[in-house]
């Protein structure tokens, strides 16, 4: 159970390796690198429910942050660049990742951690694009957390100096709370969703390193003011960078690849579309 947002599944997340058309289910907790498994319980019934909830939230996030620090150190030690990609469902995360794999995979190894509540559909799309992939099914959970990434890293075993793309569960609220050990947080929105997303979901835009506005090929058919949306994001996060692109047509992808290079010791070159 996730104490911070009330989501969760008592059975825990299911990590599935999808490679070469074969599926391996990993529900174990045995692993090669270490993190805390402490379980903090507050049995003091003298406090009100609100105080108890706040304390429990702090404990959950503190434990998550400890594991995230370990994940980050483990990946940095191997030259792995991890990006946490967050959006609402249908914004185009998987399409963006698949195109990135096909075009940048010629330059460096790319691995993917796929987060969804159920199914391996997105993991299969990623495998077909040419990347190694692990599917994390969260059940009722609405986000990935650092411990899930720790388990997925053990199953995936990404190559040194690889690019690790983490496709978070489709949600613009809860993923913003959880550090995964990534080098950059990416918030993806699409033009059919409307340009008011920064106003409606301010926290996730406030923590973003990059905002991607996707599906600009649909601008002639939808009501979406790009300049107004960018201005909203900048009010919340003056330092955030905004990239406008179409993962379907390839327009604007070079700027996305340039940003990836800015987060990594290995810079990708421009790709002819």
C-alpha positions, 0 to 999 in steps of 0.5 A: 500500500502506498501511504502517500496516495492510498494506491497499492496492491498487497501482492506488490508489483510484478516484474516481467522480463520481455526479451526474444519473445520469451517471458520470465516472471520475477516476483522474488526479492533476492538481488545483488545490490542492497537496500533497506527493507525496514518496516516502520510502524507507528502504534501510538494511538494517542495522535490523531489520524492526520498526524499519523498519516503525515508521519507514515507519508514521511517514512514512506518517502524517506525509505524511497529516497534512500533506495533512490540514492543507491539506484543513482550511485549504482547507475552512475558508477556504470555510466548509465543515464536514466530518464524518468518519463511521466505523462497521462495515458495516451500522451505518446510515451511509448511512441516517443521511446520506440522512435528514440530506440530505433534512431539512437540505438545505433549509437549506444545501448538503450534499455527500458523499464516499462511501468503499467498497471497491467499487461505487457503490451508496451513492453512488446512494442519496445522489444520490437523496436530493438531495446531490452525491456523489463515490464513492471506491472503495479496492479492498483499502484499509480506510479513506479517507486525506487524499490521497483526500479531496484528490482527491475535493474536486477532483472534488466542488467543494463549495459555500462554506458547505456541509456535507460528510459523509464516509462512511468505509469500514466498519471500526472500526480503521484509519479512526481512524488517519487525519486527513482534515482534518475538523472532527469524527469521528463513530463510529456503532454500532447496537443489533444489533451489541451494546453492547461495541464501545467495549471491543473497539475502544477507539482509535476511541472514544478519538478520537471527538468524537461517538458515535451509537447508531443503530437504537434502534427495534430495542431491544425485539428485541435485547440492548443496554444503552444506559447500559452502552455510554455508560459504556464510551465515557465511560471511554475518552473522558470528553469524548465526546458520545453521541447515541441515535437511529433514522435509520429512524424519525427519533427523536433526529435533532434532537440529531444536527442540534444537534451538527452545528450546534455544529461549524459556523458555520451552525447547523441548526434543529430539524426536525419529523419 
